[in-house]
Amino acid sequence: MMPSTATQLVCQQCGAPLVVEPGTQFVTCAFCHTTNFVDKSGAVLHYVVRDTLGEADAEAALRRWMAGNDTVKDLDKKASIGRPQFQLFPLWMVTVAQDGAEKIILEPAAALSIIELTSIAIPAADLEPYDHTLDADAIAPTTPLETVKKWLAENQQVAVGAIRAASLVHLPIFVFKYEFDGRAYTAVVDAANGRTFASLFPSKWETPYKTLGGIGCVAYFLAALIPLAGYLLAGGAGLVTAMVVYLVVAAVLAVPIFAAATVISAKV
Ligand SMILES: [Zn+2]
């Protein structure tokens, strides 16, 4: 059956015409058996990154991250971790020529809550042709490649002409839900090499931040007692002097509190 579009879609590997059934987006070339992904803009090569971690390995990787320096102390022991969901998450892998060098940009091809996932580097050696036995775990792309190209042009100054190649890559991930301190969180473990990604998590610096806020409140409350003390001790004249002292104290207090807040924010 011929595709209804005017342009004949060809295999991105060998150039043979692709036979596209209506409603199908995952197409295997009849000649070289390469899997192509077909959408409105044409055909692209379709890869999968082979998973090397099982569920237990992924949970171990998550616990190592929880025990590490970014998260609140003993999160690995205190969090209650649910069973993960295995998924093949679709990413558009776009090769761009920029400033005389080629770089690879990854963009999510479906809704993604943990955008950090696109910061990974996928070595070319890890890419294998996608095969249809994986369909049950694969999330179908919902963001067309055209949309990504438009987004790159508008937000990343990547001209359409600078795009050298594009392909679809399904990345194996484990999605974990866990609970800590009465709140639910999500973390993703890359099933190819165990890197953990999270947008929102119980941060190690949350506690010092709250403590600093508390100290600041107490300090300013005490400083505010100075004018009251001046008035009680020496009446109206005492109040004026005490107000001046209060303003100086308030200004001086701001310095260490602001400095500590800056240090903590830099580490969050
Ligand atoms: Zn082919």
Residues whose N, C-alpha, C, O or C-beta is under 5 A from the ligand:
A	BS01	ZN	C11 Q13 C14 G15 A16 C29 F31 C32 H33 T34
